[in-house]
């Protein structure tokens, strides 16, 4: 026959056992997440940047990009933030709704670096002493865009289960 004190003892023991199990599981999950986060920090992180210029302005956009933005990206590669910067353009045209003119792919050293809100303004001031011209040209580069979007990408392991 169960007494009230026996039931309370069993309930208390069950609560303690359940709490211990949950705590242990939480610690294991936390350790796993920390390990995964550490591994992710060390993996290269890729973002593709798409640019769609107004008709007839793709060459102007490219010239301004190469003059004002690409040197800053190269400087960030020298600093070790980025591993690689490439640009691609479609060989043929697409439908207007799917059209883009340039895809810039940046391979960052890690996801943490890609998302660290790096302030490049000091680099830009050092590299472009004529800030008035720089700002006008960068404003023009964005005025001639119809669209711009950023797409972080990940590799898909085809042989994994």
N, C-alpha and C positions, 0 to 999 in steps of 0.2 A: 504494500500500500504506500502510495506516494504521500508525503506530507508536503505542506506548503514550503517549508524550509528546504526540502530536497529539490523541489521544483525550482525554487529560486536559485539554489546552488547550481543545478544543471543549466538553467538559463544564463546565469552569470558566467559559467564556464564556457558555454556555447558562444556567448557574446565576446568573451576574451579570445577564444580560438579563432572566431571569425575575424575579429579586429586584427589579430596577429597575421592571419593569412592575407587579409587585404593590405596590410602594411608591407608585408614581404613582397607581395605582387606589385605594389606601387613602387617599391624600391627597385625591383628588377626592371620594371618598365622605365623608370627614371634613368637607370644606368644604361639601358638599351638606347633610350632617346639621346642621352648625352653622347654615347659612342657614335650613334648615327649622325648626330649634329657635328661631332668632331671630324668624322670622315667626310661629311658633305662640305665642311669648310675647306678641306684640302683638295676637293675635286674642282677642276675647271668648270666654269659656269658660262653658258653661251646665251647671248641675246642677239636677235636679229632686229634691225631697225629698217623699216620700209619707208621710202619717200616717193611720193607721187607729185610730180611737178605739173604746173599748168602747161597745157599744150604749147609747144614751141620754146619752153624755158628750161628743158632738161640740161642743155649744155651750160647755160648760165648757172644753174644750181650746182652742177658738178664743179665748175671753175671756182665758185665761192666756197664750196665744201673743201676742195683741195687747198685753197689758199688759207682759209681761216680755221677750219675744224680739224682736218686731218693732222696738221702739225701738233695740235693739242693732244690728240689721241696717241700720236707717236711718242710724245713726251711722257704720257702715262704708261706707255709700254716700257720706256727707259726706266721709269720709277718702279717697274715690276708689278703694277696693278693689273695690267692686261698682258696676255700672252700673245695675242694675234688680232689684227684688224684686217678684214678683207672687204672688198666691194664687188658686187655683181650687178649686172643689168640683163634684162631679158633679151634674148636674141631676136625674138619676134614680138609682135604686139598681141595684147590680150583684149578681152572685152573691156569696156570702159569701167564697169563696176569692179572688175578684178585687176585692173591695170596698176602696176607700180613701175617706177623708172629705175630705182636703185635700191639694193638691199645691202646694208652694211652689217657684217657679222663681227661681233666682238667676243673674243674668248677671254673672260676675266679669270684671274688666278683662282678665285673662289666666289661662292655666292655671297659670303660676308662682304668681300671687297666690292662686288657689284652693287650691293645695297647699302653701302656705308655713308651715303650722302657726301661723297668727296666734293670739296669746293675747289674748282679749278680756276677761280677768279685770280688768285695770285700768279698762277702760271700764265694766264692770258694777259695780265698786265705786264708781266716780264717779257713775254714773247711779242706783244703788240703794243709798243709804246704809244702809237697814235690810236688811242682808244676811241676817238670820235669816228674815224674811218672804219675801224673794226666793228663798232656797234652798228653803223649804217649798213655795212655789208652783211652782217649777220641778220639784221632786220630784213634786208632785201632777200636773203636766202630763204627766210621763212614766209615772206610775202608771196613768193612765187610757188609755194607749195599748195597743192589742193588737199593733200592728206599726208599724215605721218603716223605710224604706229610702231610700237615696240612689242616684240614677241620673244619672251624667254623660252628656250627650247630645251628638251631633254632627249637623251638617247634612249631608244627602245631596244632592249635586249631581245633579239628574235630567237635565240637558242635557249633562253631560260624558260622554265616552266611556270 
